[in-house]
Amino acid sequence: MCTGKCSKFIAIPLYVLAGVSIICNIIAFFPGWSTKYAQEDRDGKGDRITDEVKYMGGFIGGGLMCLIPAIHIHLTSSNGCCANRCGMFLSIGFAAAGVVGALYSLATAALVLANGPVCLFKAPGDKDASWGRPFLNNNGSYLGDSELWMTCEEPKNVVEFNIGLFATLLVAASVELVLCVIQMVNGLFGCICGTCGGKE
């Protein structure tokens, strides 16, 4: 397969994955599908949104840092100005930026899954429920025990909400990482051998 065609097959899934990452990160700001907690967090009433959500790993890393390379990689697959050895060489740098973005998204998603969400819970021995992270020091073992998820009283079903979103982000970032690494190799071959596009 020509390196130009390979670039097209890499770019199209990157568009989709970048979109999924951006959407997941935006939705994560609204636990329990409510704007109430984002508003309370903004108004300084205490932490209501998980810290790693604010790092915007899905929006910046898996989203923008993979979307911009996807655009350039897609251009290298066409017979336009970028379908040449120079365009393929530049795609290596863009794909490397995508690798960095995917790693950032992957790291933040893994951190959220390991530490769990911010929620209202009642710690053993406490009289009243308070906001915090009940699963912070259990190394993600809560993920396999759905009975522990009931520890969080508010937002409703926040553990399932976080697991669904950040597991999706984790998978999306992993696939983005693989695609960007493949494009780096493809770009190297395209730089050395040409794109088969007829315009070198």
C-alpha positions in Angstrom: 0.0 0.0 0.0 1.2 3.5 -0.8 2.2 5.7 2.1 -0.3 8.3 1.0 -3.2 5.9 1.1 -2.0 4.6 4.5 -2.1 8.2 5.8 -5.7 8.5 4.8 -6.6 5.2 6.6 -4.9 6.7 9.7 -6.3 10.2 9.6 -10.0 9.2 9.3 -10.1 7.2 12.6 -8.1 9.9 14.3 -10.8 12.4 13.5 -13.4 10.2 15.1 -11.3 9.4 18.1 -10.4 13.1 18.7 -14.1 13.9 18.6 -14.9 11.1 21.0 -12.2 12.4 23.4 -13.4 16.0 23.3 -17.0 14.9 23.9 -16.1 12.6 26.8 -14.0 15.3 28.5 -16.8 17.9 28.2 -19.4 15.5 29.5 -17.2 14.7 32.5 -17.7 18.2 33.7 -21.4 17.3 34.4 -21.5 14.3 36.7 -24.9 12.8 37.1 -25.8 14.7 33.9 -26.3 17.8 36.0 -24.8 21.3 35.7 -25.3 21.8 39.5 -21.9 20.3 40.5 -19.9 22.3 37.9 -21.7 25.5 39.2 -20.9 24.7 42.8 -17.3 23.9 42.0 -17.0 27.2 40.1 -18.6 29.1 43.0 -16.0 27.8 45.4 -18.3 25.6 47.5 -15.7 22.9 47.5 -14.5 20.3 45.0 -17.4 18.8 43.1 -15.5 18.0 39.9 -12.7 15.4 39.8 -9.3 17.2 39.5 -8.2 15.2 36.6 -11.2 16.3 34.6 -10.0 19.9 34.9 -6.6 18.8 33.4 -8.6 18.4 30.2 -6.6 15.4 29.0 -9.4 14.4 26.6 -10.0 17.8 25.3 -6.4 19.0 24.9 -4.5 15.7 24.6 -6.7 13.2 22.9 -8.7 16.0 21.2 -6.8 19.0 19.9 -3.3 17.5 19.9 -4.6 14.6 17.8 -7.0 16.5 15.7 -4.4 18.9 14.3 -2.1 16.0 13.3 -5.1 14.2 11.7 -5.7 17.2 9.5 -2.1 17.3 8.3 -1.9 13.5 7.9 -5.1 13.6 5.9 -3.6 16.3 3.6 -0.6 14.0 3.0 -2.9 11.4 1.6 -4.4 13.7 -1.1 -2.7 14.8 -4.3 -2.4 18.4 -3.1 0.4 20.5 -1.7 1.3 18.1 1.1 1.4 14.8 -0.9 5.2 14.8 -1.3 8.3 13.8 0.6 8.3 17.1 2.6 4.7 16.6 3.6 5.4 13.1 4.8 8.4 14.4 6.7 6.3 17.0 8.4 3.7 14.3 9.2 6.3 12.6 11.4 6.5 15.7 13.6 2.7 16.1 13.6 2.3 12.4 14.5 4.8 12.9 17.3 2.7 15.7 18.7 -0.3 13.3 18.5 1.7 10.7 20.4 2.3 13.3 23.2 -1.4 14.2 23.2 -2.5 10.6 23.3 -0.1 9.9 26.2 -1.4 12.9 28.1 -5.0 11.7 27.6 -4.1 8.2 28.5 -2.3 9.2 31.7 -5.2 11.5 32.9 -7.8 8.8 32.1 -5.8 6.1 33.9 -5.3 8.4 36.9 -9.1 9.1 37.2 -9.9 5.4 37.0 -7.2 4.6 39.7 -8.3 7.3 42.1 -12.1 7.4 41.5 -14.5 10.3 41.4 -15.2 13.2 43.8 -18.5 12.5 45.5 -20.5 13.0 48.7 -19.8 10.0 50.9 -19.9 9.1 54.6 -16.5 7.9 55.8 -16.5 5.2 58.6 -16.8 6.9 62.0 -18.0 10.2 60.5 -21.4 11.6 61.6 -22.1 13.5 58.4 -21.4 12.9 54.8 -18.7 15.1 53.2 -17.3 15.7 49.7 -14.1 13.9 48.8 -12.6 10.9 47.0 -13.5 7.7 48.9 -11.4 5.4 46.5 -8.3 7.6 46.5 -5.9 5.1 48.2 -7.2 1.8 47.0 -5.3 1.5 43.7 -8.4 1.1 41.6 -9.6 -2.0 43.3 -13.1 -0.5 43.6 -13.4 -1.0 39.8 -14.2 -4.7 40.2 -16.5 -4.3 43.2 -19.8 -2.7 42.3 -21.0 -2.8 45.8 -18.4 -0.3 46.8 -19.9 2.1 44.3 -22.8 2.7 46.6 -20.4 4.6 48.9 -21.0 7.6 46.8 -24.3 9.2 47.7 -24.2 12.1 45.3 -24.0 12.7 42.3 -26.2 9.7 41.5 -24.3 6.9 39.8 -21.2 9.0 39.6 -18.9 5.9 39.7 -20.5 4.3 36.7 -20.5 7.7 35.0 -16.8 8.1 35.5 -15.9 4.6 34.6 -17.8 4.8 31.4 -16.4 8.1 30.3 -12.8 7.5 31.3 -12.6 3.9 30.1 -13.8 5.3 26.7 -11.1 7.9 26.9 -8.5 5.3 27.8 -9.4 3.1 24.8 -9.6 6.1 22.5 -6.2 7.4 23.7 -4.6 4.0 23.3 -5.8 3.6 19.7 -4.7 7.2 18.9 -1.3 6.4 20.3 -1.0 3.3 18.1 -2.2 5.2 15.0 0.2 8.1 15.5 3.2 5.7 16.0 2.2 3.9 12.8 2.0 7.3 11.0 5.5 8.2 12.2 6.8 5.0 10.6 4.6 5.6 7.5 5.9 9.2 7.3 9.5 8.0 7.4 8.9 5.5 4.6 7.0 8.2 2.7 9.8 10.6 3.1 12.4 8.1 1.9 10.4 6.4 -0.8 7.7 8.9 -1.8 3.9 8.9 -1.5 3.0 7.1 -4.7 0.8 10.1 -5.5 2.7 11.0 -8.7 3.8 14.5 -7.4 7.1 14.3 -5.7 
